[in-house]
Amino acid sequence: MPKFMSIRNILNRICWHPSENREDYEILFIHRGAPNDLRSISAKTIVSVRKQSFEYKENDGSIVYIPFHRIVMIRNIKTREIIWRSRSKVYFKA
């Protein structure tokens, strides 16, 4: 994946580019109330990518809106490559 892409472009590429497999990627974001206030989802659950946010579908069918500023990391779980990481949010060691 090209370096220096915006979060929006990264998510669009993961979700819609034919050479990418959504199941290979996870998104880690701030989620108050979750353990360590972080939640991880598979990119395969993403239903839309908007200008400054994305939406994903929960197991119960509900749609959840996540603004990009809450994303901490995007990584390829197959290769363990970190595709994008927040420079301002330090919650873990990679």
C-alpha positions as CSV (number, residue, x, y, z in Angstrom):
1,M,0.0,0.0,0.0
2,P,1.4,3.4,-0.9
3,K,2.8,5.5,2.0
4,F,1.3,8.8,3.2
5,M,-2.3,8.0,2.3
6,S,-5.2,9.5,4.2
7,I,-7.3,7.3,6.5
8,R,-10.2,7.7,4.1
9,N,-8.1,6.6,1.1
10,I,-6.7,3.6,3.1
11,L,-10.1,2.4,4.1
12,N,-11.5,2.9,0.6
13,R,-8.6,0.9,-0.9
14,I,-9.0,-1.9,1.7
15,C,-12.8,-2.1,1.1
16,W,-13.2,-1.6,-2.6
17,H,-9.9,-2.4,-4.4
18,P,-10.0,-5.8,-6.1
19,S,-6.4,-6.7,-5.0
20,E,-7.2,-6.2,-1.3
21,N,-8.9,-8.7,1.0
22,R,-11.0,-7.0,3.7
23,E,-10.6,-9.9,6.0
24,D,-6.8,-9.3,6.2
25,Y,-7.3,-5.9,8.0
26,E,-8.4,-4.7,11.4
27,I,-9.1,-1.2,12.7
28,L,-8.4,-0.3,16.3
29,F,-10.3,2.7,17.6
30,I,-11.2,4.5,20.9
31,H,-14.4,3.0,22.3
32,R,-15.2,4.2,25.8
33,G,-16.3,1.4,28.1
34,A,-14.4,-1.3,26.2
35,P,-11.3,-2.9,27.9
36,N,-8.5,-0.2,27.8
37,D,-11.1,2.0,26.0
38,L,-10.1,0.4,22.7
39,R,-12.1,-1.8,20.3
40,S,-10.8,-3.8,17.3
41,I,-13.0,-4.7,14.3
42,S,-12.4,-6.5,11.1
43,A,-12.5,-4.3,8.0
44,K,-15.0,-6.8,6.5
45,T,-17.7,-5.3,8.7
46,I,-17.3,-1.8,7.2
47,V,-20.4,-0.8,5.2
48,S,-19.4,2.8,4.2
49,V,-16.5,5.2,4.2
50,R,-17.5,8.8,4.4
51,K,-15.5,12.1,4.2
52,Q,-14.5,12.0,7.9
53,S,-15.8,8.8,9.2
54,F,-16.7,5.2,8.5
55,E,-19.6,2.9,9.4
56,Y,-19.6,-0.7,10.3
57,K,-22.2,-3.4,11.0
58,E,-22.4,-5.0,14.5
59,N,-23.3,-8.7,14.9
60,D,-26.8,-7.6,15.8
61,G,-27.2,-5.8,12.5
62,S,-27.0,-2.3,13.9
63,I,-24.8,0.3,12.1
64,V,-22.1,2.1,14.1
65,Y,-20.6,5.5,13.1
66,I,-16.9,6.0,13.9
67,P,-15.2,9.4,13.1
68,F,-11.6,9.1,11.8
69,H,-10.2,11.0,14.8
70,R,-11.0,8.0,17.0
71,I,-8.9,5.6,14.9
72,V,-5.7,4.5,16.7
73,M,-4.3,2.0,14.1
74,I,-5.1,0.2,10.9
75,R,-3.1,-3.0,10.3
76,N,-2.8,-6.1,8.1
77,I,-3.3,-9.0,10.5
78,K,-2.0,-11.5,8.0
79,T,1.4,-9.7,7.5
80,R,1.3,-7.8,10.9
81,E,2.2,-4.6,8.9
82,I,0.9,-1.4,10.5
83,I,-0.7,0.5,7.6
84,W,-1.5,3.6,9.6
85,R,-1.0,4.6,13.2
86,S,-2.0,7.7,15.1
87,R,0.9,9.8,16.3
88,S,-1.1,11.5,19.0
89,K,-2.9,8.5,20.6
90,V,-0.6,6.3,22.6
91,Y,-2.5,3.4,24.1
92,F,-0.3,0.4,23.4
93,K,3.0,-0.9,22.2
94,A,2.9,-2.5,18.7
